[in-house]
Amino acid sequence: MTDVQGLQHPRFRLVATDLDGTLLDESGHVTARTRAALDAVRAAGIIVVPVTARQPIGVRQIAEEAGFDGWILCGNGAYAVHLGTRETLFADELEVPVQQRIARELGARIPDLVYASVREAGEVFVAERGYAELAAYSDHKREPATMDTRPLSEVLAAPSLKLVIRHRTIPTSAIFATLDELDPHGFEATLSGAPFVEVMAEGVTKATGLAHLCAKLGIDRSEVLAFGDALNDVSMLRWAGCGIAMANAEPEALAAADEVAPSNSEDGVAVVLEGDPRLR
């Protein structure tokens, strides 16, 4: 395609979008305008993939609104699951010795942290005793009262697709900064805007997960348009052929992006999908 100046643009074949703070409005839903824009893109033969910190339970809750029925990337790129067939394409897990070391060394610096482990294609959520009391439904798209609570030793006893860390009073940013002081061997940590730190296996990011899925689909990174708003979106925005940050994005995401869209409360993703000639 060409723009008004006659410059050649590759046609995008895949749209990768974060959900919370990006595709979803402030109430956590897909607006009618956004749904129409997604449908138009799909009708043009372009694949739309949610790339999110959420687990499948959280994606399924908005799948009908968004028209998602194919591959989803969850846990900040740790694993890919097909919504229709439940097939898992890949799953990169944080190993037990690594998460035990994190809890030991981080706990020595910040007492009274609580942990939760996401396992088994995101369908199993095991929380330390005391975690549910700090959680709200919106944190993990599940009722805290239904969480499987166990002693910390059991939370850390099996590999995790994502290890979640939080504290009753200490800000998430302070926990993240302290975690950054540890030897990073074996793990990758990030923030998604949720009230906890998220830890994956070493090297796991939204970019690596998206690269793995695109390799399966035969899509080059130059053919990917990506949307995001938070620190955990930075790698994806940099990796994609075009990375677009929302106007409400964190400074790190804005700095990593090629372009800026209106905010999620202004249907920013829809605005871009409706007007970008590379999607025709």
N, C-alpha and C positions, 0 to 999 in steps of 0.2 A: 504494500500500500504506500501511497505518498501523502505527505502533508501539504499544506498550502504553499510551502517553499519548494516542493518537488523532491524532498528528501525521501529515500527509500526506507520503509519500516518493515521488519518481519511481521508476519501475521501471528498473533498469539494462538497457541493451541491449548493452553491450560491456564485457568485462573485459580490461584491459591489464595485463600483468604482466612485470616484469623476471624474469630467470632466475637467474643466479648470486647467491647470498645471499638470494634471495627465494622463487622457486618451487621451486628445486632444493634437495635436502638437502646436508649437508656433503660427501657423496661425489660430488656433481654429478649426481644422478639424481632422477627423479620417483618419489615413494613411491606405493604402492598406494592409500593414502588420498587423496593429492592427485589421482591420476588419476581416481578415482571421483568426486571433487568436481567436477573439470573436466568429466567426462562428463555429470554431472547438470545442470550449468549449460548446456552445449550442448544437451542434450535439452529444456531449457526455452526454446530459441530464442535464447539469448544468445551472441554472438560472443566468442571468446577469442583475443586477439592477443598474442604475445610481443613485447616491446619491449626490445631488448637492445643492448649494445655489441658482441655477437658478430657474426660474419659468417654467411652462410647455412650454411657448412660446419659451424659450431658448433651451429646450430639443428637441422640435419638429424640430428645425432648423438643428439639427445634427442627428436626429433619423434614417433617411434613411441611412446616411453614416455608422452609428454604428449598424444598424439592431435592434434598440429598438422598440418594439411594445407591451410591457407589462407594469408592474408596474414601476413607477418612484417615487423616494423620492425627494421632492423639499423643498425649503426654509429652508435648513439645518436640515431637518428631521421633519419639522412642519406638513407636510401633504403628503399623498400618493395618486397618481392619476394613473389610468390605461390609457395608451395612446390609446388603441383601443376602449374601451367602454366609456371612460371619467368618469368612476365610481371613487368616492372618498372613500378610505378606512377609513381614519381618517383625522381630521384637528384640530390642537391645536392652538388656537388663543390668542394673546396678548390682554388683556382686556382694555377697554377704560380708566378707572381710572388710570391704571398703566402707559399707554403711555402718558396720560396727565401729570402725576407726573414726568415722565422722562423728558418731554419737559420743564416743569416748573423748575425743579431742575437743569437739565443740562444747560438750557438756562441762568440760573442765574450765572453759572460759565463760560460759553462760549457763548457770544452774537453772533447773526447772523447765527446760525445753520439753516439748512433747512432739511425737512423731507419728506418721501414718505411712503405710506402704500400699502402693497400687500394684496389683498382680494379675496374672492370668488374663491377658488380653484386655485388661482394664475392668474386668467384671468383678474382681475381688478387691475390697478396700479394708485393710486391717489397721485399726487405730490403737495407739497406746491409751491405757486408762487415763482419763482426764482430758483427752483430746476432744471428745464430743461436747464437753461443757464449754469449750471455746469456739465451737463451730456453729455456723448457721447453714440453713439449707442451701443458700446461694453459693456457698464456698465450693461444694462438691456435687451439687444437684442431687443430693440425697439427704434424707432426714437424719440428723445426728443421733437420734434415739435408736435408729436401726443399725448403727455402725457396729461392726465386730470389734469389740475392745478387748485387748490382751495386755500382758506385761510387756515392757519394752523389749525384753530378750526375745519374745516371740515375734514381735513386729519386725525385728532385725534378722530373724532366723531364716528367711527365704529371700531370694533375689527380688528386687523391685524394678518395675518399669519406671516408677517415679517414687522418690522418698520425699515426704512433705514434712517441713519443720516449722513450728510456730511457738509462741510464748504468750503468756497471759497479758503481759504489760510491755515487753520490749518490742520496739518497732521492727517490722520485717527488714527494713533497710539496714538496721544495726546487726541483725542476725546474718544477713547476706555479707556485710562487710567483714564480720568476724570469720565467717566461713572462708572468705577469700584469703585469709591469713594462713590457712592450713595448706599442707602439701596437696596440690590438686590432682595428684596421680590417682586415676581410677574413676573420677567423677567430673560432672559438668553441672554447674548450678546456675539458676536464672530466677527472674521475677516475671510474673505475668500481670501484676496488678492485684492479684488475690492477696489475702492477709497471711501469707506464709511463703517460705522459701521452697523452691522446687529443685530437686537434685536427681539427675539422670546419670547413666553410664558415661564414662569419659568419651568426649567427642560427639555426643548426641545433641543435636540442635534441630530446629525446624528446617534448616538448610540441608542437613544430612538426610533427614527423613524424606524431604521433598526430592532430593537428588536420587534417592533409592527408588522412589515411586516413579519418577520420570524415566529412569532407566528401564523399568519394566514396561512402561507405556511407549517407549521409543520417542520421547520428547526431549529436545535440547533445552538447556537453561535459557537460551535466548528467546525461546518460544513461550516463556512463562511470565505472567503478570501476577504480582503478589501484593497483597494489602496487609497492613498491620499497624499496631499502635504502641506496643510495649517493648520492654527490653528483650523478652523472649522472641520477638519478631525481627530483631536486628539482623541476625544471620540470614534469614530468608529474604529480607528486603535487599540485602547486598548480593545474594546469590542469584536472584531472579533476573531475567532479561530487563525487566522494569519493576522496581520496587516502589510502591506508593504508600506513604504514611498518611494517616488521618490527621486533620487539623488539631484534633485533641490528643495527639500522640505524645509519648515521652520524648524528651530532648534527644536521647540516643537514637530513637527510631526516626525522628525527623532528620537527623544528621546522616543516617544511613540511606535514606530514600532518594530516589531519582526525581520524584514528584510528590506533591502534597495535594490530597483531596479534601473536600469539605469534611466536617466532623461526622461521626457516626449518627449523631442526632439530626443531621441534615441530609441523610441518605447519601453520604459521600461515596460509598462503593457504587451505588446505582448511578450517580452522576457521571462517574468515570466510565462505567460499562455502557452507558447510553451514548456517550460521545466520542469514545476512542476509536479512530479509524482502523486500528490494528486488530479490532475485534470483529471486523466485517468480512 
